[in-house]
Amino acid sequence: MPCRGLISGGSVVTDIIKMIARSPPQDETSVVRSIKRWGGGPALNILLNLRNLGAEYPLATIGTTGDDDHGDFLRSLLNNHDVNTDRLITIPGQPSAQVDVMTVEATGRRTFFYLPGAADMTTADLFDFTDTPFDVFHTGAPGLMAGLDRRDANGDNGFVNTLRKAKQAGLFTNMELATIEPDHLCEVTLPCLALLDSIIINEHEAGMLAGIDPRPNGKVDWDRVEDAARRLRDLGVSTLIGIHFPEGGIAMDKEGCFFRQSSVAMPENEIISAVGAGDAFASGLMFGFLDGWETARSMRLAVANAAVSLLSDTTTGSIKPWRDALDFADARGFRSQP
């Protein structure tokens, strides 16, 4: 589908990335090797990733920040990537949303500690798609934004009301998730599925929503992941379902056809952090889809982009133009696929 422009809404956060020697048990201490500030959150990451991949259509975001240095930093970061921030509202007296990203230096694995701050002030009332020039709306992180998680008098949460507005305005709707407690994830997200054209999530999140364990023996079961995608289609996601995991990913198109793609065979000594891998996969898949690529080619870019993201300790800092990402993946090869 040719894209006239994408507008995101929801979680825009400052990542405080701390490389640590180890992930200690409770009551123990670990050494912090380095600290870096960057932007994060589903509403920000997709915008920076799409622009770095080579998207030339307009990009914008809707959301809230605090009246602090972190809010100024996020606006500057977005503006430097030619993203319109006119609807990124400052909330007086509130800190900007922040995430401490604790990344183990030797493995790249990470744990997140989230301060919602001004993000909890984002509500469905902030979203107005009347006469919008954009034709794609992306949102994410239900369960982590109190203002959008909250139900109204009709029992609908703010994500549902926002997605309904976008659909009524004729926008294509896409969602990503953050992995949180299963019951809460399902409570907030399941009502959204019938209003989604696409969803791109990891295997654990898909399994929670579908009620299917994707790793019954600790190893990913590709067939069960596809079963989870079928269940998401039954629950209302209409056009594109992407599910990613370290071994690769699957996509299900509008006709119900599946596409499997194994991940890039990245040398361990090249991996710095997996903090942005899921967002990078989603951005690669959406970039190809919005540019009218065949799904198989879009999936190849999705895993290539995820691999490139492993080269940085930030969510988006290493993302390359799409041709370079594909060349990077081809040079390293792909894992075997069942």
C-alpha positions in Angstrom: 0.0 0.0 0.0 1.5 3.4 -1.0 1.9 5.4 2.2 0.9 9.1 2.4 2.3 9.4 5.9 2.4 7.7 9.3 1.5 9.2 12.7 2.3 7.5 15.9 0.7 7.9 19.3 1.4 6.8 22.8 4.6 5.9 24.5 7.5 8.4 23.9 10.1 7.9 26.5 13.7 8.7 27.4 15.9 5.6 27.7 18.6 5.8 30.3 20.8 2.9 29.1 23.1 1.4 31.7 25.6 -1.3 30.6 26.1 -3.5 33.7 28.6 -6.2 34.5 25.9 -8.7 35.5 22.2 -8.8 36.5 22.5 -9.3 40.3 20.1 -11.2 42.6 18.0 -9.0 44.8 20.0 -7.2 47.6 23.3 -7.6 45.6 25.3 -5.0 43.7 26.5 -4.9 40.1 28.9 -2.4 38.5 27.6 0.0 35.9 30.1 0.2 33.0 28.5 3.1 31.1 25.4 5.3 30.9 23.8 6.8 27.7 20.6 8.7 27.1 18.5 8.0 24.0 14.8 8.0 22.9 12.5 5.0 23.2 9.0 3.7 23.3 6.9 2.3 20.5 5.6 5.7 19.3 9.2 7.0 18.9 11.1 4.0 17.8 9.1 3.3 14.6 9.5 6.9 13.5 13.3 7.0 13.8 13.6 3.5 12.3 11.4 4.3 9.3 13.3 7.5 8.6 16.7 5.7 9.0 15.6 2.9 6.6 14.8 5.5 4.0 11.1 6.5 4.4 10.4 9.7 2.6 6.7 10.2 3.5 5.7 12.5 6.4 6.1 11.3 10.0 4.6 12.7 13.1 3.7 11.8 16.7 1.0 12.5 19.3 1.7 12.2 23.0 2.9 13.9 26.1 6.2 14.8 27.7 7.2 16.6 30.9 8.5 20.1 31.2 12.1 19.0 31.7 15.3 18.4 29.9 14.2 14.9 28.9 11.2 16.3 27.0 13.4 18.8 25.2 15.8 16.0 24.3 13.0 13.9 22.8 11.7 16.8 20.7 15.2 17.5 19.4 15.8 13.9 18.6 12.5 13.6 16.7 13.0 16.9 14.9 16.5 15.9 13.8 14.8 12.9 12.0 12.3 15.2 10.3 9.4 14.1 12.5 6.7 16.6 13.3 6.2 17.1 17.0 3.5 19.8 17.0 1.1 17.4 18.8 3.7 16.3 21.4 2.2 18.2 24.4 4.2 19.4 27.4 2.6 18.6 30.8 3.6 21.1 33.5 4.8 19.7 36.8 5.4 16.2 35.4 8.6 14.4 34.5 8.9 12.9 31.0 8.5 9.2 30.9 11.8 7.4 31.5 13.1 3.8 31.3 16.2 2.6 33.0 17.5 0.0 30.5 19.8 -2.4 32.4 21.8 -4.2 29.8 24.2 -7.0 30.7 27.5 -6.2 28.9 28.5 -9.8 28.1 25.1 -11.0 26.7 23.2 -7.9 25.5 20.1 -9.0 27.5 18.2 -6.3 29.3 15.7 -5.5 32.0 13.5 -2.4 32.1 12.4 -0.1 35.0 9.7 2.3 33.9 8.7 5.7 35.3 5.5 6.7 33.4 5.5 10.4 34.4 3.8 12.5 31.8 2.9 9.5 29.7 0.1 8.7 32.1 -1.5 12.0 31.1 -2.0 10.8 27.5 -5.7 10.1 27.0 -7.9 9.4 24.0 -9.1 13.0 24.1 -5.7 14.1 22.8 -6.3 12.2 19.5 -8.2 13.9 16.7 -7.8 12.5 13.2 -10.2 14.9 11.5 -8.8 16.0 8.1 -5.5 14.3 8.9 -3.1 14.1 5.9 -1.8 10.7 7.3 -3.2 7.4 6.3 -1.4 5.1 8.9 -1.7 5.2 12.7 0.7 3.3 14.9 0.4 2.9 18.6 1.8 0.6 21.3 2.5 -0.3 24.9 -1.1 -0.9 26.2 -0.9 -1.7 29.9 1.8 0.8 30.6 -0.1 4.1 30.0 -2.7 4.7 32.7 -4.5 7.4 30.8 -5.1 5.2 27.7 -5.6 2.0 29.8 -8.4 3.6 31.8 -12.0 2.6 30.9 -14.7 5.1 30.2 -18.4 4.9 31.3 -19.0 2.5 28.4 -16.3 0.1 29.5 -14.0 1.0 26.6 -10.3 1.7 27.3 -8.5 4.7 25.8 -6.6 2.6 23.3 -10.0 1.2 22.0 -11.4 4.7 21.7 -8.3 6.1 20.0 -8.2 3.2 17.5 -11.9 3.6 16.8 -11.3 7.3 15.9 -8.4 6.4 13.6 -10.6 3.7 11.8 -13.5 6.1 11.5 -11.1 8.6 9.8 -10.0 5.9 7.3 -6.5 5.2 8.7 -4.7 1.9 8.6 -4.0 0.9 12.2 -1.0 -0.9 13.6 0.0 -1.9 17.2 3.1 -3.1 19.0 3.2 -4.4 22.6 5.5 -4.4 25.6 5.8 -7.6 27.5 4.0 -7.2 30.8 2.0 -9.4 33.2 -0.2 -11.7 31.1 -3.6 -11.0 32.6 -3.2 -7.2 32.4 -1.9 -7.4 28.8 -4.9 -9.4 27.7 -7.4 -7.2 29.6 -6.2 -4.0 27.8 -5.2 -5.5 24.4 -7.8 -8.0 23.5 -10.6 -5.4 23.0 -8.2 -3.6 20.6 -7.7 -6.4 18.1 -11.0 -6.0 16.2 -9.8 -2.4 15.4 -6.4 -3.3 14.1 -5.3 -3.8 10.5 -1.9 -5.1 11.7 -0.1 -6.2 14.8 3.6 -7.0 15.1 4.7 -8.5 18.4 6.9 -11.2 20.0 6.1 -14.8 20.5 5.4 -14.4 24.2 2.9 -11.6 23.7 1.2 -13.5 20.9 1.0 -16.6 23.1 -0.6 -14.6 25.9 -3.2 -13.1 23.6 -3.9 -16.4 21.9 -3.7 -18.7 24.9 -1.0 -20.8 23.1 2.4 -21.6 24.5 4.9 -20.9 21.7 7.7 -22.7 23.6 6.3 -25.8 25.1 9.7 -27.4 25.5 11.7 -24.3 25.8 12.3 -24.2 22.1 10.2 -22.1 19.7 7.6 -24.2 17.9 7.0 -22.4 14.6 3.7 -24.3 14.0 2.3 -23.1 17.4 3.4 -19.5 16.6 1.4 -19.8 13.4 -1.5 -21.1 15.4 -1.3 -18.0 17.6 -1.4 -15.9 14.4 -4.5 -17.7 13.3 -6.1 -17.0 16.6 -5.2 -13.3 16.4 -6.9 -13.2 13.0 -10.0 -14.8 14.5 -10.0 -12.1 17.2 -10.1 -9.4 14.6 -6.7 -8.4 13.2 -7.6 -8.0 9.5 -4.6 -7.6 7.3 -1.1 -8.4 8.6 0.2 -10.3 11.6 3.9 -10.4 12.4 5.4 -12.4 15.2 9.1 -12.3 16.0 11.5 -14.3 18.2 15.3 -14.7 18.4 15.2 -17.6 15.9 13.3 -15.6 13.3 9.7 -14.6 12.6 6.5 -15.4 10.8 4.0 -13.2 9.0 0.4 -13.9 8.1 -1.1 -11.9 5.2 -4.7 -10.9 4.5 -5.3 -14.1 2.5 -4.1 -16.2 5.4 -0.8 -17.2 3.8 2.2 -17.7 6.0 5.8 -16.5 5.5 8.6 -17.9 7.6 12.0 -16.2 7.9 14.9 -17.3 10.0 17.0 -14.7 11.8 20.5 -13.5 10.8 23.4 -15.6 12.0 25.0 -12.9 14.0 28.4 -13.6 15.5 28.2 -13.3 19.3 31.1 -10.9 19.5 29.1 -8.4 17.3 26.1 -8.2 19.6 26.0 -5.2 21.9 22.4 -5.2 23.0 19.0 -6.5 22.0 17.1 -3.5 23.4 15.8 -2.4 20.0 15.5 -5.7 18.2 11.7 -6.1 18.4 11.0 -2.5 17.3 13.5 -2.9 14.5 11.8 -6.1 13.2 8.4 -4.4 13.3 9.8 -1.3 11.5 11.4 -3.4 8.8 8.2 -5.3 8.2 6.1 -2.2 8.1 8.6 -0.4 5.8 8.3 -3.1 3.2 4.5 -3.4 3.6 3.9 0.3 3.3 6.2 0.4 0.2 4.2 -2.3 -1.5 6.8 -5.1 -1.2 6.0 -8.8 -1.3 5.6 -10.2 2.2 8.6 -12.5 1.9 10.9 -9.6 1.0 9.5 -7.5 3.8 10.2 -10.3 6.3 13.8 -10.5 5.0 14.2 -6.8 5.8 12.5 -7.3 9.2 15.1 -9.8 10.4 17.9 -7.9 8.7 16.9 -4.7 10.5 16.6 -6.6 13.8 20.2 -7.9 13.3 21.5 -4.4 12.5 19.9 -3.1 15.7 22.0 -5.5 17.8 25.1 -3.3 16.9 24.0 -0.5 19.3 23.2 -0.2 22.9 20.3 2.1 21.9 16.9 1.2 20.3 17.6 2.9 17.0 21.1 4.2 16.8 22.5 1.6 14.4 19.7 1.4 11.9 20.9 1.7 8.3 19.2 2.4 4.9 17.2 -0.6 3.8 19.6 -1.7 1.1 22.5 -1.6 3.5 20.5 -3.6 6.0 19.8 -6.4 3.5 23.5 -6.4 2.4 24.5 -6.7 6.1 22.3 -9.7 6.6 23.3 -11.4 3.3 27.0 -11.1 4.3 26.4 -13.0 7.6 23.8 -15.5 6.4 20.7 -16.8 8.0 20.0 -19.5 10.6 18.5 -22.8 9.5 14.7 -22.8 9.3 12.3 -25.7 10.0 
